[in-house]
């Protein structure tokens, strides 16, 4: 049983050395704890009511939990997904193009062709009154 625990520890040690994601989370946890310690050691700060100190400790705890979970499951850093960002950029581009077309009549004519204005102007001959002679 002792050799089983030893081999498991060796496996986790190897994962710790190889896994950059675990190392990154551990270093974030250490930095958060150092910042929390510096803040708590100030004499004018009451640790139980200091929100910034509590946030730093929560961040450290999250980083430690994530590192432990990633180490146990041998999980690597998740790859970034570009789908949402691409959709956002395309939507902003389409919105900008629509706004530009709505604001610039000359550009609308150039793109869509024709000389008529968009807005349904009535020709001058329809507005003029023709006298009826009988």
Buried (B, 14 or more C-beta within 10 A) or exposed (E): EEEEEEEEEEEBEEBEEEBEBBBBBBEBBEBBBEBBEEBBEEEEEEEEEBEEBEEBBEBBEBBBEBBBEBBEEBBEEEEEEEEEEEEEEEEEEEEEEEEEBEEEEEEBBEEEEEEEEEEEEEEEEEEEEEEEEE
